[in-house]
Amino acid sequence: MDPDSLARATDDATRAAVRAGVTVRTLGTADELGEARAIWDAVWPTAPGATEVTQNFLWAILHSGGYLSGAFDGPRMVGACLAIVGRSRDGGGWHTYLKSHLLATPPGFADRGTGTALKLHQRAWALDQDLDRIVWTFDPLVRRNGRLNIMKLGGVGVEYLVDFYGAMSDALNVGDPSDRLLLQWDIASTRVADALGGHARNLSTEQWLAQGAAELLMATDAGPRLRPAGSDLVLVAVPEDIVGIRREDPGLAAQWRLQVRAALEPLLRAGGRVTALTTDGSYVVEVHP
């Protein structure tokens, strides 16, 4: 890896940690693994006696070259991130990358930028391991995660995965199909550098429409509504607070799930890419990037 790129990534990670008021480092003791597991289990509450990931499996991941980090506010761990090394076919050959699997912070710390600090530490670590890509999945209905992943970090949505994990029993996901958007983060790219530098195109829906975009999925008083959109640049609305909607109106939450799926899955399967999010909450999809 280019030493200058690694140095810049390390500086980016250091600045993000300072802004969040945390220290981020890799983990490697039994006590630290236990603290990380406690954070994940608190954020994704499971059935009594269950856990997001067992201690022995964490050791296996670390022993195989995986990544595990924690963010600390003084002596207290306030965030944890886990990733494994993977590979996929890319242009006829194999591309090795880092697959980020779990990242969580307790309530009150995400708004401080702790998650961003963990991701930028992960980026610098991956570059130091000669990896130029990190991928992960997230729920496309969670708008705040889409904004972080695409606009702030510079990732690109490359695949829509229908009910990817199957039925999930944790309190945040129970009863809802586990559809996920696969994010590709090319960590040495100009796009990522621009996003981290605050140069992403933060435009409103109206501004995107003025540039030729068409609304494929709209938010209306009656719920999400699909309509034809004959453009190479389309907008797909997502709700402002799907967690609240799930709690207060499960039927509306189900409508959002199915309508966003109907809009995004065929576009991405045909080669489209989610490259931005409007300031008022719609994914921007380049149909023929």
C-alpha positions in Angstrom: 0.0 0.0 0.0 1.2 3.5 -0.8 2.8 4.9 2.4 1.3 8.4 1.7 -2.2 6.9 1.5 -1.7 5.0 4.7 -0.4 8.1 6.5 -3.4 10.1 5.4 -5.8 7.4 6.5 -4.1 7.2 9.9 -4.4 11.0 10.2 -8.1 10.8 9.3 -8.6 8.1 11.9 -6.8 10.1 14.6 -8.8 13.3 13.9 -12.1 11.4 13.9 -11.2 9.9 17.3 -10.3 13.3 18.7 -13.6 14.8 17.5 -15.5 12.0 19.1 -13.5 12.2 22.4 -12.5 8.6 22.2 -9.4 6.4 21.7 -9.7 3.6 19.2 -7.4 0.5 19.2 -7.5 -3.1 18.3 -8.5 -5.7 21.0 -6.8 -8.9 22.1 -7.6 -10.0 25.6 -10.4 -12.1 27.0 -11.7 -9.2 29.1 -11.8 -6.9 26.0 -13.6 -9.5 23.9 -16.2 -9.8 26.7 -16.7 -6.1 26.8 -17.2 -5.9 23.0 -19.7 -8.8 23.2 -21.6 -7.0 25.9 -21.9 -3.9 23.7 -23.3 -5.8 20.7 -25.7 -7.8 22.9 -27.0 -4.6 24.5 -27.6 -2.9 21.1 -29.2 -5.9 19.6 -31.1 -7.5 22.5 -31.4 -11.3 22.1 -33.3 -14.0 23.9 -32.1 -14.8 27.4 -28.8 -16.7 27.3 -28.2 -15.9 23.6 -25.4 -13.7 22.1 -24.6 -12.1 18.9 -21.2 -13.9 18.7 -19.6 -16.3 21.0 -16.2 -15.8 22.7 -14.6 -18.8 21.0 -15.8 -17.7 17.6 -14.2 -14.3 18.2 -10.9 -15.9 19.0 -11.1 -17.9 15.8 -11.7 -14.7 13.8 -8.8 -13.0 15.4 -6.5 -16.0 15.0 -7.4 -16.1 11.3 -6.3 -12.5 10.7 -9.7 -10.7 11.4 -10.2 -7.3 12.8 -11.6 -6.3 16.2 -11.4 -2.9 17.7 -12.9 -0.9 20.6 -13.5 2.8 21.2 -12.7 4.0 24.7 -13.9 6.9 26.7 -11.2 6.8 29.4 -11.2 3.2 30.7 -14.8 2.5 29.5 -15.4 0.8 26.1 -18.1 2.7 24.3 -18.0 1.0 20.9 -16.8 -2.1 19.2 -16.3 -3.2 15.6 -15.7 -6.7 14.1 -14.6 -7.7 10.6 -13.4 -10.8 8.8 -11.2 -11.2 5.7 -13.2 -12.3 2.6 -12.9 -12.5 -1.1 -15.2 -12.4 -4.2 -15.0 -12.6 -7.9 -14.1 -9.3 -9.5 -13.5 -9.0 -13.2 -12.7 -12.7 -13.6 -10.2 -12.8 -10.7 -10.4 -12.9 -6.9 -10.5 -9.7 -4.9 -9.6 -9.9 -1.2 -11.3 -7.4 1.1 -12.4 -6.8 4.6 -16.0 -7.8 5.5 -17.2 -5.6 8.3 -19.8 -7.5 10.3 -20.6 -5.8 13.6 -20.3 -2.2 14.7 -22.2 -0.8 17.7 -22.1 2.0 20.2 -24.3 2.4 23.3 -27.0 5.2 23.3 -25.5 8.6 23.6 -22.2 7.8 21.9 -23.2 7.3 18.3 -24.1 11.0 18.0 -20.6 11.9 19.1 -19.1 10.3 16.0 -17.9 7.2 17.7 -19.0 5.0 14.9 -17.2 7.1 12.3 -14.0 6.9 14.5 -14.3 3.1 14.5 -14.8 3.0 10.7 -11.8 5.2 10.0 -9.6 3.2 12.3 -10.8 0.1 10.4 -9.9 1.8 7.1 -6.4 2.6 8.2 -5.9 -0.9 9.6 -7.1 -2.5 6.3 -4.8 -0.3 4.2 -1.9 -1.4 6.5 -2.8 -5.0 5.7 -2.7 -4.2 1.9 -6.5 -4.3 1.6 -8.1 -1.6 -0.6 -11.8 -2.5 0.0 -14.2 -2.9 2.9 -17.7 -4.2 2.5 -20.7 -4.5 4.8 -24.4 -4.7 4.9 -27.0 -2.3 6.4 -30.7 -2.0 6.5 -31.6 0.3 3.6 -34.7 1.6 5.6 -32.4 3.1 8.3 -31.8 6.5 6.8 -29.2 7.7 9.2 -27.0 4.7 8.4 -27.4 5.3 4.7 -26.3 8.9 5.2 -23.2 7.9 7.2 -22.2 5.1 4.9 -22.8 6.8 1.5 -22.5 10.5 2.1 -20.0 10.8 5.0 -17.8 7.8 4.3 -18.2 7.7 0.5 -19.4 4.1 0.1 -21.6 2.8 -2.8 -24.6 0.5 -2.6 -23.9 -2.3 -5.1 -26.3 -5.1 -4.3 -29.8 -5.5 -2.7 -30.0 -8.7 -0.6 -33.5 -9.9 0.0 -34.0 -11.3 3.6 -30.3 -11.8 3.7 -30.0 -13.1 7.3 -33.4 -14.9 7.4 -35.6 -14.5 10.5 -33.8 -12.5 13.2 -34.8 -12.6 16.8 -33.2 -9.5 18.3 -35.5 -6.7 19.4 -34.6 -4.3 16.6 -35.3 -6.8 13.7 -37.8 -9.3 14.9 -40.8 -9.8 12.6 -39.2 -7.8 9.7 -37.5 -9.4 6.7 -33.8 -8.9 7.0 -33.3 -7.1 3.6 -29.9 -5.5 3.4 -28.0 -3.2 1.1 -24.4 -4.3 0.4 -22.0 -1.3 0.6 -18.7 -1.3 -1.1 -16.1 1.1 0.4 -13.1 1.5 -1.9 -11.0 3.0 0.9 -8.1 4.3 -1.3 -10.3 5.9 -3.9 -10.8 9.6 -4.7 -14.5 9.3 -4.0 -13.8 8.2 -0.4 -11.2 11.0 0.1 -13.7 13.6 -1.2 -16.5 12.3 1.1 -14.2 12.3 4.1 -13.1 15.8 3.2 -16.7 17.0 3.3 -17.1 17.3 -0.5 -20.0 14.9 -1.2 -22.9 16.3 -3.3 -25.4 17.1 -0.6 -28.4 18.1 -2.7 -32.1 18.2 -2.1 -34.6 16.2 -4.0 -35.6 19.3 -6.0 -32.0 19.9 -6.9 -31.5 16.4 -8.1 -34.8 16.6 -10.1 -33.4 19.8 -11.8 -30.4 17.7 -12.9 -32.6 15.2 -14.6 -33.4 12.7 -11.9 -36.8 11.0 -11.6 -38.7 9.9 -8.5 -39.2 6.2 -8.6 -40.5 5.8 -5.0 -42.1 8.7 -3.2 -43.2 9.3 0.4 -46.9 10.3 0.5 -49.4 10.8 3.3 -50.8 7.4 2.4 -47.4 5.7 2.5 -44.7 5.0 0.0 -45.8 5.0 -3.6 -44.0 3.6 -6.7 -44.3 5.2 -10.1 -42.6 4.8 -13.5 -39.3 6.6 -13.8 -37.7 6.6 -17.2 -34.3 8.1 -16.3 -30.8 6.9 -15.8 -30.8 8.7 -12.4 -33.7 7.8 -10.1 -34.6 8.7 -6.5 -35.9 6.1 -4.0 -37.4 7.6 -0.8 -36.8 6.0 2.6 -38.6 6.9 5.9 -37.1 9.3 8.4 -37.5 7.0 11.4 -38.2 3.3 10.5 -37.6 2.2 14.1 -40.4 4.4 15.3 -42.7 3.3 12.5 -42.1 -0.3 13.3 -43.1 0.3 16.9 -46.2 2.5 16.1 -47.5 1.2 12.8 -46.1 -2.3 11.7 -48.3 -2.3 8.6 -46.8 0.9 7.3 -43.3 -0.5 8.1 -44.1 -3.6 6.0 -45.2 -1.3 3.2 -41.9 0.5 3.3 -39.9 -2.7 3.3 -41.7 -4.1 0.2 -41.8 -0.9 -1.7 -38.1 -0.1 -1.2 -37.3 -3.7 -2.1 -39.4 -3.4 -5.3 -37.6 -0.2 -6.3 -34.0 -1.0 -5.4 -33.5 -4.8 -6.0 -34.1 -4.9 -9.8 -32.1 -1.7 -10.3 -29.0 -3.0 -8.5 -29.4 -6.5 -10.0 -29.2 -4.8 -13.4 -26.0 -3.0 -12.5 -27.3 0.2 -10.9 -25.4 1.8 -8.0 -26.6 3.8 -5.0 -24.2 6.7 -5.0 -25.9 9.5 -2.9 -28.7 10.3 -0.5 -30.7 13.5 -0.9 -30.8 15.9 2.0 -34.4 15.1 2.5 -34.1 11.3 2.5 -34.0 9.6 -0.9 -31.4 7.3 -2.3 -29.9 8.5 -5.6 -29.4 5.5 -7.9 -27.3 5.7 -11.1 -29.0 3.2 -13.3 -26.1 3.0 -15.8 -23.0 4.2 -13.9 
